[in-house]
Amino acid sequence: MTMTASRRSHIAVVGAGFTGMVCALRLLRAGYRVSILEQRADIGGLSTSHDFGSFEWDRFYHCILTSDRALLDLLDELGLHDELRWTKTEVGLYSHGGFHKMTGAADLLRYRHLSLLSKMRLAIMSLYVTKIKKGLRLERVPLCEWTRRLFGRKVFEQIWEPLLRCKLGELRRYASAAFLWGTMVRLASTRQQGLGAQEQLGYVRGGYRMVFQRLQQSVAMWDGSTHLGVKIRRICAHEGDARAGAVRIDTGQGAQFFDGAVLTVPNSVVGRLLQTSDADYMKRLGEVMYLGMICVVVVLRRRLSPFYVTNVTDTIGFTGVIEMTNLIDPAVETNGRHLVYVPRYTTSSDPLFEKDDQGVWDQFWPELSAMYPDLKEAEIERWFVFRERNVQPVPTIGYSGIVPPVRTPVPNVYLANTAQIINNTLNNNAMTSIANQACCELMKDIPVERSLAASGLSPCVPSLVLAPMEVSHG
Ligand SMILES: Cc1cc2nc3c(=O)[nH]c(=O)nc-3n(C[C@H](O)[C@H](O)[C@H](O)COP(=O)(O)OP(=O)(O)OC[C@H]3O[C@@H](n4cnc5c(N)ncnc54)[C@H](O)[C@@H]3O)c2cc1C
C-alpha cells in the first residue's frame, strides 16, 4: 500500500476582532491549521471589553436582536444559549429640551411637538419602509431627499434630519435611502408585533468578554494559535519556493509563509497591506467612507433614565445616550453601578480626535449636564473616553457596487470586513454571516490537506516565529 504524505493547509487570520475569531473557528473546524495575527495586546477589536474599575463590560455598547439568527446560532454553538438574557427596553427621544418616551405607538401619539397628521404620516410611512421588499433599489436614491419626500418636511426636519446627522454626521449627504430601509427592517424585526410594539433586546451574561472567552477556548481546543502584538505590514503572493506556502506576510518580526489568509481589517488597512497592481481594486477599497467614533462612558452611582437608548434631536455634540444598565442587570453585571455610553459618530478629521480625554470630557459634560440637570458630578464614579477612526462604513449611493469582494487580487487572500455589510448599521449578526461566507469561499479554493508528493512541499509544517500566545481573556 502506498501512503501519500500530506500536511494541513496553514491559514493566517489577520485581526482578532469578532470576525477574525469566527473565521478562525470556522477554518479550524473544517480541519485547517490556523494562526490568528493581531496587532493589539488583546483580542476583541471593536467588541472588546474594558475594566471599568469595579466591573468589566464591553468598551462599546452591544445588544442582540431576537432576529439575529446567524449570531444566535453561533452563541448556541459556543454553548452560550443559557447565558442569553432578554429584556424589554424603553426608547426615549430628547427634543425641544425635554424627554419623550417613544417605545410604542401610544407614545408617539402623546408627542406634542408634531401635529396629529405628521404623527400619522410618521407611523404609516415607518411601517411602509419596513414592508419594502426590494430595498436595494433604494441604493440609487439619496437618503435625505427620500426621507424628506416620504415623511414630509416637518417630520424630516424635526425627527429624521437630526437623527441622520447623529448617525452619519456630515457624511449623511452621501448616503443612500437603502441605509434607512435596511436599518428600519432590522430594528422592526426585533419588535414583538406591528409598529411600536415594545423591543426585546438581548445580551450574553458577562457581555462580549464571555463570547470571546468561549471563542478563544474553542480556538485553543482545535489547536489554533493566537499571536498578539503582531502588526502586519505587507501581504503578497509568494512565488518562490513552493514548499513554504503561497502567501507571504511581513510582520515586524520577519516574513511568514501561509497557504492562505483571511483579512478582517478595515479597507484602509487592506489597501496598505496588499501588494497588488490592481488599480481598480485599490480605487474600490478607497471609495468606502468610514465614520469614526468618540465615545464617553460614564459609570454612575444611580440610574440616569428609564431608557436604554435616548435619541437626541436637539443640536448636541453627541449622537444619543445609551444606558446599558437598562438592558443588563446592574446587580449581576456591573456591581450595582450604572453604565452610560455617550457616543459621537464623526469623521476621522474631526478635531475632537486630537483632544486628550479631559478635552473631550470638557466638551461633553456641559451638554450632558444640561440634558440631565439633576445629575451631579458627585454621582459620577468614573468616566472614560474611547476613540476609533474606522467604525461605520457609510452606505453611499450604489454601495453594493463598490463593496469589496471576498476574493482579493492576491491569490489565496480573502476579505471578511465590516465594509461588506450592505446598507445597515454595524452588527455582529451580519459579521457572523460575512465570516461564514468568506470561509466557504476559501474552502472552495484551498484544500484542507496538501499532498506533499504532488506539490513538492516539505513534510515539515512551516514554523511560526511570532510572539507567543498571550490572551487576556483567559
Ligand atoms: C459604538 C458601537 C456600537 C455597536 N453596537 C453593536 C450592537 O449593538 N450589536 C452588534 O451586533 N454590533 C454592534 N457593534 C458592531 C460590532 O462591534 C462590530 O460588528 C464588530 O466588533 C466588528 O468586528 P471585526 O472583527 O469585523 O472588526 P474589528 O473589531 O475592527 O477587528 C479588526 C481587528 O484587526 C486588527 N488589526 C487592524 N490592523 C491590523 C494589522 N495591520 N495587523 C494586525 N491586526 C490588525 C485590529 O486591532 C482589530 O482587533 C457596535 C460597534 C460600535 C463601535
The ligand as an SDF file (V2000), in Angstrom:
LIG
                    3D

 53 58  0  0  0  0  0  0  0  0999 V2000
  -20.3350   52.0270   19.2540 C   0  0  0  0  0  0  0  0  0  0  0  0
  -20.6030   50.6720   18.6830 C   0  0  0  0  0  0  0  0  0  0  0  0
  -21.8010   50.0370   18.9510 C   0  0  0  0  0  0  0  0  0  0  0  0
  -22.0750   48.7800   18.4200 C   0  0  0  0  0  0  0  0  0  0  0  0
  -23.2460   48.1750   18.7380 N   0  0  0  0  0  0  0  0  0  0  0  0
  -23.4910   46.9280   18.2750 C   0  0  0  0  0  0  0  0  0  0  0  0
  -24.6680   46.2300   18.6630 C   0  0  0  0  0  0  0  0  0  0  0  0
  -25.4940   46.7340   19.4230 O   0  0  0  0  0  0  0  0  0  0  0  0
  -24.8720   44.9840   18.1560 N   0  0  0  0  0  0  0  0  0  0  0  0
  -23.9740   44.3910   17.3180 C   0  0  0  0  0  0  0  0  0  0  0  0
  -24.2030   43.2420   16.8970 O   0  0  0  0  0  0  0  0  0  0  0  0
  -22.8500   45.0290   16.9460 N   0  0  0  0  0  0  0  0  0  0  0  0
  -22.5870   46.2740   17.3950 C   0  0  0  0  0  0  0  0  0  0  0  0
  -21.4320   46.9090   17.0360 N   0  0  0  0  0  0  0  0  0  0  0  0
  -20.6020   46.3260   15.9840 C   0  0  0  0  0  0  0  0  0  0  0  0
  -19.5370   45.3470   16.4300 C   0  0  0  0  0  0  0  0  0  0  0  0
  -18.7680   45.8800   17.4630 O   0  0  0  0  0  0  0  0  0  0  0  0
  -18.6990   45.0630   15.1700 C   0  0  0  0  0  0  0  0  0  0  0  0
  -19.5390   44.4490   14.2020 O   0  0  0  0  0  0  0  0  0  0  0  0
  -17.5330   44.1450   15.3990 C   0  0  0  0  0  0  0  0  0  0  0  0
  -16.8230   44.4340   16.5570 O   0  0  0  0  0  0  0  0  0  0  0  0
  -16.6140   44.1980   14.1810 C   0  0  0  0  0  0  0  0  0  0  0  0
  -15.6090   43.2350   14.3590 O   0  0  0  0  0  0  0  0  0  0  0  0
  -14.4780   42.9950   13.2800 P   0  0  0  0  0  0  0  0  0  0  0  0
  -13.6680   41.8720   13.7670 O   0  0  0  0  0  0  0  0  0  0  0  0
  -15.0750   42.8970   11.9270 O   0  0  0  0  0  0  0  0  0  0  0  0
  -13.6310   44.3390   13.2370 O   0  0  0  0  0  0  0  0  0  0  0  0
  -12.6790   44.9120   14.3740 P   0  0  0  0  0  0  0  0  0  0  0  0
  -13.2950   44.7410   15.6850 O   0  0  0  0  0  0  0  0  0  0  0  0
  -12.3240   46.3060   13.9290 O   0  0  0  0  0  0  0  0  0  0  0  0
  -11.3970   43.9740   14.3140 O   0  0  0  0  0  0  0  0  0  0  0  0
  -10.3180   44.1730   13.4410 C   0  0  0  0  0  0  0  0  0  0  0  0
   -9.0630   43.7640   14.1810 C   0  0  0  0  0  0  0  0  0  0  0  0
   -7.9470   43.8640   13.2730 O   0  0  0  0  0  0  0  0  0  0  0  0
   -6.8390   44.3530   13.9900 C   0  0  0  0  0  0  0  0  0  0  0  0
   -5.8700   44.9430   13.0540 N   0  0  0  0  0  0  0  0  0  0  0  0
   -6.0090   46.1020   12.3420 C   0  0  0  0  0  0  0  0  0  0  0  0
   -4.9010   46.3180   11.5950 N   0  0  0  0  0  0  0  0  0  0  0  0
   -4.0540   45.2810   11.8200 C   0  0  0  0  0  0  0  0  0  0  0  0
   -2.7510   44.9450   11.3340 C   0  0  0  0  0  0  0  0  0  0  0  0
   -2.0920   45.7140   10.4540 N   0  0  0  0  0  0  0  0  0  0  0  0
   -2.1580   43.8160   11.7990 N   0  0  0  0  0  0  0  0  0  0  0  0
   -2.8130   43.0100   12.6990 C   0  0  0  0  0  0  0  0  0  0  0  0
   -4.0590   43.2860   13.1770 N   0  0  0  0  0  0  0  0  0  0  0  0
   -4.6650   44.3990   12.7460 C   0  0  0  0  0  0  0  0  0  0  0  0
   -7.4740   45.3860   14.9310 C   0  0  0  0  0  0  0  0  0  0  0  0
   -6.6150   45.6810   16.0080 O   0  0  0  0  0  0  0  0  0  0  0  0
   -8.7550   44.6800   15.3570 C   0  0  0  0  0  0  0  0  0  0  0  0
   -8.5760   43.9040   16.5190 O   0  0  0  0  0  0  0  0  0  0  0  0
  -21.1220   48.1530   17.5780 C   0  0  0  0  0  0  0  0  0  0  0  0
  -19.9040   48.7800   17.3240 C   0  0  0  0  0  0  0  0  0  0  0  0
  -19.6400   50.0280   17.8650 C   0  0  0  0  0  0  0  0  0  0  0  0
  -18.3160   50.6780   17.5930 C   0  0  0  0  0  0  0  0  0  0  0  0
  1  2  1  0
  2  3  1  0
  2 52  2  0
  3  4  2  0
  4  5  1  0
  4 50  1  0
  5  6  2  0
  6  7  1  0
  6 13  1  0
  7  8  2  0
  7  9  1  0
  9 10  1  0
 10 11  2  0
 10 12  1  0
 12 13  2  0
 13 14  1  0
 14 15  1  0
 14 50  1  0
 15 16  1  0
 16 17  1  0
 16 18  1  0
 18 19  1  0
 18 20  1  0
 20 21  1  0
 20 22  1  0
 22 23  1  0
 23 24  1  0
 24 25  2  0
 24 26  1  0
 24 27  1  0
 27 28  1  0
 28 29  2  0
 28 30  1  0
 28 31  1  0
 31 32  1  0
 32 33  1  0
 33 34  1  0
 33 48  1  0
 34 35  1  0
 35 36  1  0
 35 46  1  0
 36 37  1  0
 36 45  1  0
 37 38  2  0
 38 39  1  0
 39 40  1  0
 39 45  2  0
 40 41  1  0
 40 42  2  0
 42 43  1  0
 43 44  2  0
 44 45  1  0
 46 47  1  0
 46 48  1  0
 48 49  1  0
 50 51  2  0
 51 52  1  0
 52 53  1  0
M  END
$$$$
